[in-house]
Amino acid sequence: MWILMPKSDFKKRVFVLYRTASFYEPLSVQESENTRYAKEGGYFIDSIFTCFSTPSKTLSHRASLLEYIEKLPLKSPVIAYDLWVLSERVGEVIHLLKCLFAREARLYLTRPKLWLSKESEASVVIELLNSMRETNIAADKKGRCGRPQGSVSLSKYDPLRIEIIRLLQSKVTLSEIARKLGISRSSLGDYVKSRKLKEIAISLEPNQPI
């Protein structure tokens, strides 16, 4: 069961955050859940921010994320799959939540199916942060070697992801997309298949912005 946004948020635009190169769920899973959440709730996706930096990069090297948050309209609803989309470091998550709440934004997490705002109970936020901390400790004990199971590596086509989804949504064939973007048809096919982009495009309403 999906926890929908409060009625006051209906027909408002929402902003979506994604994270790649994470030791959690791959981008295809995040996209599938977030687009389904937006579609079922009837929300208009205003813009998408995808962080392509590696997990080793600290927040100081991801200034574009801070800039994106600081430019959000006041009281904006924001959708993300889970807290680690902001960062895998608890301290950085706290800092980014403070930035979001300073904008009076509300953060909707599609995996735990709940939303956070500056009015949220402290116990809810603490439990989420503690769960993240325990996950990080367990991962460190095992050793974060290689890519996590089910994840995909970064691709030179990642910056074209949104454009590819838009074209697929418009029923443009892979051959036409490859020709339009000036890339290999076979490589494009592999990329679309590995990221499940056709499924994502199908899940969106016709002409719905992404």
Phi, psi and omega in degrees: 000134180268137174270110184280160177293157176304153183303330181295343181269349183298143180069005175270157177283148176236158181241139188240136178248139175230159178220129175255179178054038181253156177270031178235214183292144180291166184300325181299323178291316179301313182297317181299312182291317183291319180291324177294319178300313181295318182295312182292332179272352180073034184262145179266116181280112183285310180203162181235135174242124178243124179267119182260005184288156179284158181302335182286343181286126178279171182299330180296339178262007179235051183299333182296327178293314178299319180296319179298314181296317182293339180263001178297141174299150179303142177064029180284137169281136180234136180248135173214157182291317180198175183297328182294349174296327176289312180188159175265001178254125185302317180299321179290324177299315179300316180297316181291324175297319178299320179295318178296315182291332176295332176272005183059029179282158175240128184258119181258122182256117187281336179286304177282354177059055176209167179236151182237142174209178180292348176269355182296150177294138182301326183297327180293313180295317181298319180297318178296316180293322179293321177298319177296317180299316180294322177297318179296319180297315180296320180293321180294324179293322179283334183090120183274077182256131178071187180274147177294153181301134178088353181270169178233153181282166176295149181231151177293347179269355181305319178296342180263001187307310183297318179296320179296316179297318179300317181292319177298321179298330180271012177068025177281136182288161179298322179298318180291322179296314180300318180293318181295320183268353178070040181232169182290134179296317182292319179295321178297317179300317178296319181295313180298319181292315183292330180264358180056042184289330177295319179297321179294316180297320180294327183289345181271149174293151177305131178066011177288128179298150179231000000 
